[in-house]
Each structure stands twice: as C-alpha cells, then as structure tokens.
Amino acid sequence: MSRMPVVFVGHGSPMNAIEENDYTKEWRKIAERIPKPKAIISFSAHWFTEGTRIMNEENPKTIYDMYGFPKELYEIVYNSPGSPQIAKLSKEAITRETQYDNSWGIDHGTWSVLVHMYPEKDIPLFQISVDAFASPEAHYQVGKDLSHLRDEGVLLFGTGNIVHNLRLVDWHMSNKGFDWAYEFDDFIYDNIVNRNHEKVLAYKQLGETAKLAVPSTDHFDPLLYVLGASSEKDEITSFNKSCELGSLTMTSYLFE
C-alpha cells in the first residue's frame, strides 16, 4: 500500500458545502489526485476542547455547529461510518493523555469539504479534537505520533484557516485581504515550503500581525497536526492560496 499524503484545507464559509467555486473544484481535484483513503482522521477547528478527545463510534452523527444559514445546509447528512479500530490505534499511539468522547460528531469544518472530496460517504471517518490548552509543540507532536498511520492508508486531514479573524471581516473585500493577512499567510507559506517548522510553531513571534491573524488558535492549530505528520521526503503543494473578506485565508497544503 502506498503511503497516504497528509492534507490541510482552509475550509472558509460553511456555504462552500453547497456552492460550486474555485475552492470546491480544487478540493475535488485533490481527492482525484491522491489514493483513496482506507480511513480519514479529521482535526477540525470546530471541535475545540479541554484535553485531546477521540471519537470511537460506529456511526458518528453529523453536527450543525453554525447558525443562520440556508435550510439546505442543515439537510446535509455526512453519514460515513466511524472506525473504532483506528480510533483505538490512535489512542494507543498518542503520547499525551487522551480520552474517548462521542458527545460531538462530524462538524461542518469536516463535512463542508469532504462532501466535495468524497461525496459517496463510504470512507470510515472520525475526528480527534483540538486541545484549546495545548502548546503548538503539543499539537505538532500528536501529528508525529500518528504519522505511521499514513502507511496503513489513513488520511490525516486538518481543516481550519491559517488567517481567521471574523471580527475584522469586510464584506466588500471579496477575494481580497488586508496587508497583515497576506503578510502572515506568506510567512507561514515560506516556512512550510522551506521546512522551517520551528518558525511556524513560533508564529507568535510575529507580534501584532500574529494576533490579528490568529486571535484564537482554533482555526490555526489543525495545521500543526498536519505538519507534525508530514515528513522530509514529502513533496509540498499549496493550493487555494488566497484571501477572502479581508481577514480570512483559504490557503491549503498537500504533503505527499
């Protein structure tokens, strides 16, 4: 079996689930390009918890963790089977304390992208939470702990946004970003492409730019799990490198 890649996707608005646009086209292209996964582990910005939690249900439910959107969005049911077996392997591999938790489900950070990548919903899927209190290094280590699952056909999938500041969204700036948003996104891009992961982990050293780009770590942290699971031998492809509404970047990465 070929080694699975790892992917970080900038998911943006939940509306991408039901829209046809440049972002969703790229998501489909990535699914066509990579081998079909045996299972998917998603690290979503929207399961932000105390401690590291792992779903191990046979049939995880679809979660609608957003408000005020069209009815059509709440009718999406992403009912892939779960994978208690791979959840168990993950729990055993993670070197920090973890616990099983089925109080959540497959949230829009995950299904708004996978509904385009894998519309058949036939790949076993579960989420591992983003620990709100963990350091960047701890997130990165979890990715490292799980990287061997790539050899078992498991897709490690991070979903968030590298720049995500909803308080500063400007609805007049379609397909455009503030200077600081481009600056932060380019800083992360340069250090990923040049494999300077320690600089990505130390992103707060950018000071005010980092505070504007990452006011809360929920959407940024999923990238760190993916970086931890990547290897020196991976070829790196960036896709959907763009900014929306001033303060949201859609930049995404494939390591294969």
C-alpha positions, -999 to 999 in steps of 0.1 A, spaced: 0 0 0 14 34 -9 19 59 19 -10 83 22 -4 120 20 -15 145 47 -37 175 39 -46 208 55 -76 225 40 -87 261 45 -124 255 47 -138 290 50 -176 296 50 -200 266 55 -216 278 23 -188 261 4 -206 229 11 -234 237 -13 -215 261 -37 -196 254 -68 -165 277 -68 -127 277 -73 -121 263 -38 -145 234 -41 -131 225 -76 -96 223 -60 -109 200 -32 -123 176 -58 -90 177 -78 -70 168 -46 -93 138 -40 -88 126 -76 -50 131 -73 -44 111 -41 -50 74 -34 -85 66 -19 -80 65 19 -88 34 39 -99 58 67 -99 96 75 -89 112 108 -100 149 108 -86 176 131 -113 203 128 -112 238 142 -147 233 153 -140 206 179 -120 227 203 -119 211 237 -101 208 270 -77 179 265 -74 156 235 -106 137 227 -112 109 202 -144 97 187 -148 59 185 -184 55 175 -195 30 148 -217 57 132 -208 93 142 -236 118 138 -235 149 116 -232 182 136 -246 215 125 -224 239 145 -234 271 127 -264 294 128 -284 315 103 -275 296 71 -299 284 44 -320 253 52 -302 233 25 -270 233 47 -288 217 76 -301 189 53 -266 176 45 -260 143 63 -224 132 61 -230 97 73 -197 79 67 -191 50 91 -168 55 120 -137 35 127 -135 23 164 -105 1 154 -84 30 140 -96 53 169 -81 27 193 -48 26 174 -47 64 175 -54 65 212 -26 40 218 -2 59 196 -7 94 211 19 100 237 -2 126 257 -33 118 278 -64 113 257 -100 102 262 -128 88 241 -156 113 237 -187 108 215 -206 139 226 -196 157 193 -198 144 158 -187 152 122 -189 190 121 -190 215 92 -152 220 93 -150 184 81 -182 178 61 -182 210 41 -150 199 25 -155 161 24 -189 164 7 -169 176 -23 -139 153 -19 -157 121 -11 -194 126 -19 -200 88 -17 -195 90 22 -181 55 21 -148 61 38 -146 54 76 -142 88 93 -137 102 128 -124 133 145 -97 140 170 -103 172 189 -80 203 190 -69 208 226 -76 245 234 -49 245 261 -21 227 244 11 244 231 19 245 193 45 218 200 20 195 217 -3 197 186 27 190 164 37 160 185 2 144 181 6 146 144 41 130 147 26 102 169 0 94 143 23 97 112 28 60 110 -9 55 102 -1 70 67 15 37 59 -18 20 68 -38 40 42 -51 66 67 -56 102 56 -47 127 83 -68 157 75 -66 192 91 -94 217 85 -93 253 97 -80 286 83 -44 300 86 -58 335 89 -92 336 106 -104 368 122 -142 371 119 -144 403 139 -125 421 112 -143 406 82 -150 432 55 -179 421 32 -168 445 5 -134 427 1 -144 397 -19 -112 378 -30 -90 404 -12 -72 406 21 -57 432 44 -19 436 42 -14 419 75 -34 389 64 -11 384 33 20 390 55 10 363 79 -1 338 53 31 344 33 52 339 65 36 305 71 39 296 34 76 304 32 84 284 63 63 254 53 79 253 18 114 257 33 106 231 60 112 256 89 86 240 111 101 256 143 93 290 129 57 280 122 54 268 158 69 301 170 44 321 149 35 344 179 69 360 174 54 380 146 37 400 173 8 422 163 5 405 128 1 371 145 -25 385 170 -46 398 141 -43 366 120 -48 342 149 -69 359 176 -80 324 187 -59 293 179 -89 270 170 -86 275 132 -48 276 131 -39 246 152 -52 219 128 -23 229 105 2 219 133 -12 183 134 -7 180 97 28 195 98 37 170 126 25 141 104 44 153 73 79 141 66 111 155 50 105 132 19 71 147 12 66 169 -18 47 200 -8 19 215 -29 0 246 -19 -35 252 -33 -63 277 -29 -37 303 -18 -59 334 -15 -76 357 9 -114 364 14 -132 392 31 -101 409 43 -93 386 72 -97 350 61 -72 330 41 -81 298 22 -45 286 17 -42 248 19 -14 223 17 -8 188 5 22 167 16 27 136 -5 
